[in-house]
């Protein structure tokens, strides 16, 4: 699976994300996202970027319904909740799930 992420620096972010920093770490493609204040950050060189995909990526064949007590980590992300599943994040979109 390949996702393209936009380079969106998070301005004035004095905190350095790293293992043990206190934020939930989520594997995402070739990097780690950190859940912080309702959005996701990824470390990029000497700063943090907002981690947002640049395309709509439907997760085909996903019959599992995420929700309270589904067994997957729920991460607030902007105006919805992502669920960490099989090394990526799923978000409900209409009648299907998207890869984030």
OpenMM code with the backbone's topology and positions (N, CA, C; nanometers):
from openmm import Vec3, app, unit

residues = "UNK UNK UNK UNK UNK UNK UNK UNK UNK UNK UNK UNK UNK UNK UNK UNK UNK UNK UNK UNK UNK UNK UNK UNK UNK UNK UNK UNK UNK UNK UNK UNK UNK UNK UNK UNK UNK UNK UNK UNK UNK UNK UNK UNK UNK UNK UNK UNK UNK UNK UNK UNK UNK UNK UNK UNK UNK UNK UNK UNK UNK UNK UNK UNK UNK UNK UNK UNK UNK UNK UNK UNK UNK UNK UNK UNK UNK UNK UNK UNK UNK UNK UNK UNK UNK UNK UNK UNK UNK UNK UNK UNK UNK UNK UNK UNK UNK UNK UNK UNK".split()
positions = [
    Vec3(0.0846, -0.1164, 0.0000),
    Vec3(0.0000, 0.0000, 0.0000),
    Vec3(0.0894, 0.1230, 0.0000),
    Vec3(0.0571, 0.2178, -0.0805),
    Vec3(0.1338, 0.3407, -0.0889),
    Vec3(0.0418, 0.4588, -0.0692),
    Vec3(0.0817, 0.5480, 0.0192),
    Vec3(0.0053, 0.6704, 0.0378),
    Vec3(0.0978, 0.7876, 0.0160),
    Vec3(0.0436, 0.8934, -0.0366),
    Vec3(0.1199, 1.0144, -0.0562),
    Vec3(0.0752, 1.1141, 0.0491),
    Vec3(0.1704, 1.1699, 0.1204),
    Vec3(0.1372, 1.2683, 0.2206),
    Vec3(0.1907, 1.4033, 0.1774),
    Vec3(0.1119, 1.5051, 0.2047),
    Vec3(0.1526, 1.6405, 0.1705),
    Vec3(0.2519, 1.6904, 0.2736),
    Vec3(0.3420, 1.7777, 0.2316),
    Vec3(0.4348, 1.8399, 0.3247),
    Vec3(0.3669, 1.9626, 0.3826),
    Vec3(0.3144, 1.9458, 0.5035),
    Vec3(0.2410, 2.0522, 0.5713),
    Vec3(0.3042, 2.0765, 0.7077),
    Vec3(0.4076, 2.1615, 0.7155),
    Vec3(0.4721, 2.1861, 0.8449),
    Vec3(0.3720, 2.2384, 0.9484),
    Vec3(0.3855, 2.1875, 1.0700),
    Vec3(0.3036, 2.2356, 1.1807),
    Vec3(0.3792, 2.3526, 1.2431),
    Vec3(0.3292, 2.4747, 1.2263),
    Vec3(0.4030, 2.5922, 1.2733),
    Vec3(0.4114, 2.5986, 1.4253),
    Vec3(0.5219, 2.6518, 1.4736),
    Vec3(0.5437, 2.6773, 1.6164),
    Vec3(0.5147, 2.5538, 1.7011),
    Vec3(0.5756, 2.4444, 1.6650),
    Vec3(0.5562, 2.3195, 1.7397),
    Vec3(0.6839, 2.2898, 1.8171),
    Vec3(0.6911, 2.3356, 1.9430),
    Vec3(0.8159, 2.3212, 2.0191),
    Vec3(0.8423, 2.1789, 2.0697),
    Vec3(0.7398, 2.0947, 2.0762),
    Vec3(0.7549, 1.9592, 2.1271),
    Vec3(0.8232, 1.8710, 2.0229),
    Vec3(0.9136, 1.7857, 2.0646),
    Vec3(0.9783, 1.6915, 1.9749),
    Vec3(0.9163, 1.5542, 1.9953),
    Vec3(0.8517, 1.5014, 1.8915),
    Vec3(0.7921, 1.3688, 1.8993),
    Vec3(0.8993, 1.2626, 1.8806),
    Vec3(0.8897, 1.1601, 1.9646),
    Vec3(0.9825, 1.0475, 1.9601),
    Vec3(0.9264, 0.9385, 2.0508),
    Vec3(0.9779, 0.8175, 2.0402),
    Vec3(0.9311, 0.7131, 2.1315),
    Vec3(0.9404, 0.7615, 2.2769),
    Vec3(0.8326, 0.7419, 2.3520),
    Vec3(0.8300, 0.7811, 2.4919),
    Vec3(0.7952, 0.9266, 2.5167),
    Vec3(0.7541, 1.0011, 2.4133),
    Vec3(0.7261, 1.1442, 2.4303),
    Vec3(0.5926, 1.1712, 2.4984),
    Vec3(0.5093, 1.0676, 2.5140),
    Vec3(0.3812, 1.0864, 2.5803),
    Vec3(0.2616, 1.0893, 2.4873),
    Vec3(0.2835, 1.0848, 2.3563),
    Vec3(0.1740, 1.0820, 2.2601),
    Vec3(0.1636, 0.9435, 2.1974),
    Vec3(0.0434, 0.9051, 2.1574),
    Vec3(0.0234, 0.7747, 2.0952),
    Vec3(0.1000, 0.7703, 1.9636),
    Vec3(0.1837, 0.6672, 1.9477),
    Vec3(0.2616, 0.6476, 1.8255),
    Vec3(0.1904, 0.5453, 1.7376),
    Vec3(0.1729, 0.5802, 1.6094),
    Vec3(0.0978, 0.4964, 1.5174),
    Vec3(0.1807, 0.4717, 1.3918),
    Vec3(0.2150, 0.3457, 1.3628),
    Vec3(0.2850, 0.3181, 1.2364),
    Vec3(0.1971, 0.3604, 1.1189),
    Vec3(0.2571, 0.4280, 1.0221),
    Vec3(0.1832, 0.4764, 0.9052),
    Vec3(0.2756, 0.4733, 0.7841),
    Vec3(0.2607, 0.3715, 0.7025),
    Vec3(0.3464, 0.3607, 0.5839),
    Vec3(0.4918, 0.3498, 0.6231),
    Vec3(0.5737, 0.4452, 0.5787),
    Vec3(0.7178, 0.4412, 0.6039),
    Vec3(0.7611, 0.5294, 0.7203),
    Vec3(0.6649, 0.5721, 0.8061),
    Vec3(0.6991, 0.6592, 0.9171),
    Vec3(0.6070, 0.6317, 1.0360),
    Vec3(0.6240, 0.7076, 1.1418),
    Vec3(0.5401, 0.6984, 1.2611),
    Vec3(0.4652, 0.8300, 1.2762),
    Vec3(0.3336, 0.8206, 1.2990),
    Vec3(0.2536, 0.9384, 1.3316),
    Vec3(0.2379, 0.9455, 1.4824),
    Vec3(0.2226, 1.0666, 1.5342),
    Vec3(0.1962, 1.0884, 1.6756),
    Vec3(0.0657, 1.1652, 1.6886),
    Vec3(-0.0300, 1.1085, 1.7648),
    Vec3(-0.1584, 1.1739, 1.7867),
    Vec3(-0.1381, 1.2883, 1.8847),
    Vec3(-0.1794, 1.4086, 1.8437),
    Vec3(-0.1547, 1.5274, 1.9240),
    Vec3(-0.2617, 1.6321, 1.8952),
    Vec3(-0.3404, 1.6659, 1.9962),
    Vec3(-0.4416, 1.7712, 1.9858),
    Vec3(-0.5395, 1.7516, 1.8700),
    Vec3(-0.5845, 1.6295, 1.8474),
    Vec3(-0.6857, 1.6025, 1.7456),
    Vec3(-0.6338, 1.5911, 1.6043),
    Vec3(-0.5039, 1.5924, 1.5875),
    Vec3(-0.4482, 1.5690, 1.4537),
    Vec3(-0.3241, 1.4831, 1.4674),
    Vec3(-0.2641, 1.4497, 1.3555),
    Vec3(-0.1507, 1.3586, 1.3554),
    Vec3(-0.0267, 1.4284, 1.3027),
    Vec3(0.0816, 1.4116, 1.3772),
    Vec3(0.2099, 1.4702, 1.3388),
    Vec3(0.3044, 1.3598, 1.2969),
    Vec3(0.3904, 1.3923, 1.2033),
    Vec3(0.5010, 1.3037, 1.1675),
    Vec3(0.6286, 1.3850, 1.1737),
    Vec3(0.7359, 1.3216, 1.2173),
    Vec3(0.8649, 1.3894, 1.2254),
    Vec3(0.9210, 1.4001, 1.0845),
    Vec3(0.9641, 1.5219, 1.0488),
    Vec3(1.0225, 1.5451, 0.9171),
    Vec3(1.1412, 1.6382, 0.9343),
    Vec3(1.2613, 1.5831, 0.9193),
    Vec3(1.3855, 1.6579, 0.9375),
    Vec3(1.3852, 1.7241, 1.0754),
    Vec3(1.3847, 1.8566, 1.0834),
    Vec3(1.3944, 1.9251, 1.2136),
    Vec3(1.2618, 1.9821, 1.2620),
    Vec3(1.1493, 1.9335, 1.2073),
    Vec3(1.0183, 1.9858, 1.2470),
    Vec3(0.9127, 1.8754, 1.2390),
    Vec3(0.7909, 1.9094, 1.2795),
    Vec3(0.6780, 1.8165, 1.2700),
    Vec3(0.5854, 1.8625, 1.1589),
    Vec3(0.5367, 1.7676, 1.0804),
    Vec3(0.4383, 1.7949, 0.9750),
    Vec3(0.3034, 1.7398, 1.0179),
    Vec3(0.1964, 1.8014, 0.9672),
    Vec3(0.0644, 1.7420, 0.9779),
    Vec3(0.0663, 1.6226, 0.8833),
    Vec3(0.0172, 1.5095, 0.9283),
    Vec3(0.0157, 1.3931, 0.8409),
    Vec3(-0.1235, 1.3785, 0.7827),
    Vec3(-0.1361, 1.4149, 0.6574),
    Vec3(-0.2644, 1.4059, 0.5876),
    Vec3(-0.2391, 1.3497, 0.4489),
    Vec3(-0.3177, 1.2512, 0.4093),
    Vec3(-0.3013, 1.1956, 0.2764),
    Vec3(-0.3551, 1.2940, 0.1732),
    Vec3(-0.3025, 1.2844, 0.0540),
    Vec3(-0.3422, 1.3771, -0.0518),
    Vec3(-0.4442, 1.3162, -0.1472),
    Vec3(-0.4878, 1.1945, -0.1176),
    Vec3(-0.5838, 1.1310, -0.2076),
    Vec3(-0.6851, 1.0492, -0.1277),
    Vec3(-0.7956, 1.0165, -0.1928),
    Vec3(-0.9001, 0.9336, -0.1336),
    Vec3(-0.8655, 0.7892, -0.1634),
    Vec3(-0.8371, 0.7124, -0.0589),
    Vec3(-0.7949, 0.5741, -0.0776),
    Vec3(-0.8933, 0.4805, -0.0079),
    Vec3(-0.9828, 0.4215, -0.0839),
    Vec3(-1.0815, 0.3280, -0.0310),
    Vec3(-1.0109, 0.1989, 0.0087),
    Vec3(-1.0434, 0.1473, 0.1276),
    Vec3(-0.9911, 0.0183, 0.1711),
    Vec3(-1.0916, -0.0874, 0.1282),
    Vec3(-1.0639, -0.1538, 0.0177),
    Vec3(-1.1544, -0.2552, -0.0369),
    Vec3(-1.1578, -0.3800, 0.0498),
    Vec3(-1.2731, -0.4427, 0.0542),
    Vec3(-1.2871, -0.5697, 0.1227),
    Vec3(-1.2754, -0.5622, 0.2733),
    Vec3(-1.3084, -0.4495, 0.3314),
    Vec3(-1.2984, -0.4327, 0.4767),
    Vec3(-1.4362, -0.4549, 0.5382),
    Vec3(-1.4592, -0.5767, 0.5860),
    Vec3(-1.5904, -0.6113, 0.6393),
    Vec3(-1.6042, -0.5800, 0.7875),
    Vec3(-1.4925, -0.5642, 0.8592),
    Vec3(-1.4963, -0.5326, 1.0021),
    Vec3(-1.5534, -0.3932, 1.0230),
    Vec3(-1.6395, -0.3769, 1.1209),
    Vec3(-1.6963, -0.2461, 1.1541),
    Vec3(-1.6267, -0.1931, 1.2781),
    Vec3(-1.5525, -0.0850, 1.2630),
    Vec3(-1.4856, -0.0233, 1.3767),
    Vec3(-1.5862, 0.0538, 1.4606),
    Vec3(-1.5579, 0.0630, 1.5879),
    Vec3(-1.6421, 0.1378, 1.6796),
    Vec3(-1.5986, 0.1116, 1.8224),
    Vec3(-1.6746, 0.1606, 1.9171),
    Vec3(-1.6439, 0.1415, 2.0581),
    Vec3(-1.6258, -0.0070, 2.0869),
    Vec3(-1.5174, -0.0408, 2.1517),
    Vec3(-1.4870, -0.1786, 2.1917),
    Vec3(-1.4637, -0.2749, 2.0757),
    Vec3(-1.4211, -0.2253, 1.9584),
    Vec3(-1.3941, -0.3152, 1.8453),
    Vec3(-1.2573, -0.3824, 1.8584),
    Vec3(-1.1758, -0.3329, 1.9526),
    Vec3(-1.0449, -0.3924, 1.9745),
    Vec3(-0.9299, -0.3217, 1.9066),
    Vec3(-0.9581, -0.2145, 1.8315),
    Vec3(-0.8528, -0.1380, 1.7651),
    Vec3(-0.8384, -0.0018, 1.8319),
    Vec3(-0.7186, 0.0526, 1.8291),
    Vec3(-0.6933, 0.1827, 1.8897),
    Vec3(-0.7681, 0.2901, 1.8117),
    Vec3(-0.8478, 0.3701, 1.8829),
    Vec3(-0.9223, 0.4810, 1.8230),
    Vec3(-0.8427, 0.6094, 1.8437),
    Vec3(-0.8226, 0.6849, 1.7352),
    Vec3(-0.7442, 0.8076, 1.7405),
    Vec3(-0.8269, 0.9226, 1.6852),
    Vec3(-0.8615, 1.0224, 1.7694),
    Vec3(-0.9319, 1.1394, 1.7160),
    Vec3(-0.8460, 1.2064, 1.6086),
    Vec3(-0.9075, 1.2379, 1.4946),
    Vec3(-0.8354, 1.2977, 1.3830),
    Vec3(-0.9272, 1.3983, 1.3149),
    Vec3(-0.9012, 1.5260, 1.3372),
    Vec3(-0.9820, 1.6342, 1.2832),
    Vec3(-1.1286, 1.6130, 1.3207),
    Vec3(-1.2182, 1.5915, 1.2238),
    Vec3(-1.3613, 1.5818, 1.2535),
    Vec3(-1.4127, 1.4381, 1.2577),
    Vec3(-1.3218, 1.3398, 1.2703),
    Vec3(-1.3622, 1.2002, 1.2728),
    Vec3(-1.2671, 1.1198, 1.3608),
    Vec3(-1.2863, 0.9905, 1.3641),
    Vec3(-1.1991, 0.9010, 1.4393),
    Vec3(-1.1354, 0.8024, 1.3432),
    Vec3(-1.0043, 0.7871, 1.3534),
    Vec3(-0.9325, 0.6848, 1.2785),
    Vec3(-0.9144, 0.5644, 1.3701),
    Vec3(-0.9101, 0.4463, 1.3107),
    Vec3(-0.8842, 0.3236, 1.3858),
    Vec3(-0.7580, 0.2598, 1.3318),
    Vec3(-0.6625, 0.2300, 1.4197),
    Vec3(-0.5370, 0.1682, 1.3800),
    Vec3(-0.5630, 0.0196, 1.3573),
    Vec3(-0.5316, -0.0278, 1.2359),
    Vec3(-0.5643, -0.1640, 1.1972),
    Vec3(-0.4641, -0.2116, 1.0932),
    Vec3(-0.3960, -0.3196, 1.1220),
    Vec3(-0.3017, -0.3808, 1.0283),
    Vec3(-0.1955, -0.2835, 0.9765),
    Vec3(-0.1422, -0.1994, 1.0648),
    Vec3(-0.0335, -0.1099, 1.0290),
    Vec3(-0.0736, 0.0168, 0.9570),
    Vec3(-0.2027, 0.0459, 0.9519),
    Vec3(-0.2466, 0.1724, 0.8946),
    Vec3(-0.3732, 0.2170, 0.9667),
    Vec3(-0.4253, 0.3311, 0.9270),
    Vec3(-0.5432, 0.3876, 0.9924),
    Vec3(-0.6629, 0.3791, 0.8993),
    Vec3(-0.7766, 0.3429, 0.9550),
    Vec3(-0.9023, 0.3402, 0.8800),
    Vec3(-0.9931, 0.4501, 0.9324),
    Vec3(-1.0669, 0.5117, 0.8422),
    Vec3(-1.1667, 0.6113, 0.8791),
    Vec3(-1.2936, 0.5819, 0.8007),
    Vec3(-1.4077, 0.5889, 0.8694),
    Vec3(-1.5338, 0.5641, 0.7999),
    Vec3(-1.5632, 0.6799, 0.7050),
    Vec3(-1.6069, 0.6453, 0.5842),
    Vec3(-1.6398, 0.7442, 0.4841),
    Vec3(-1.7633, 0.6943, 0.4101),
    Vec3(-1.8791, 0.7450, 0.4466),
    Vec3(-2.0029, 0.6955, 0.3869),
    Vec3(-2.0240, 0.5513, 0.4243),
    Vec3(-2.0392, 0.4650, 0.3241),
    Vec3(-2.0652, 0.3230, 0.3495),
    Vec3(-1.9403, 0.2356, 0.3368),
    Vec3(-1.8212, 0.2975, 0.3393),
    Vec3(-1.6976, 0.2214, 0.3278),
    Vec3(-1.5922, 0.2790, 0.4233),
    Vec3(-1.4744, 0.2161, 0.4238),
    Vec3(-1.3625, 0.2615, 0.5062),
    Vec3(-1.2502, 0.3089, 0.4141),
    Vec3(-1.1862, 0.4181, 0.4538),
    Vec3(-1.0712, 0.4707, 0.3801),
    Vec3(-0.9440, 0.4404, 0.4555),
    Vec3(-0.8337, 0.4246, 0.3813),
    Vec3(-0.7010, 0.4187, 0.4407),
    Vec3(-0.6542, 0.5618, 0.4568),
    Vec3(-0.6038, 0.5903, 0.5737),
    Vec3(-0.5473, 0.7246, 0.5988),
    Vec3(-0.3990, 0.7138, 0.6161),
] * unit.nanometer
topology = app.Topology()
chain = topology.addChain("A")
for resn in residues:
    res = topology.addResidue(resn, chain)
    for name in ("N", "CA", "C"):
        topology.addAtom(name, app.Element.getBySymbol(name[0]), res)
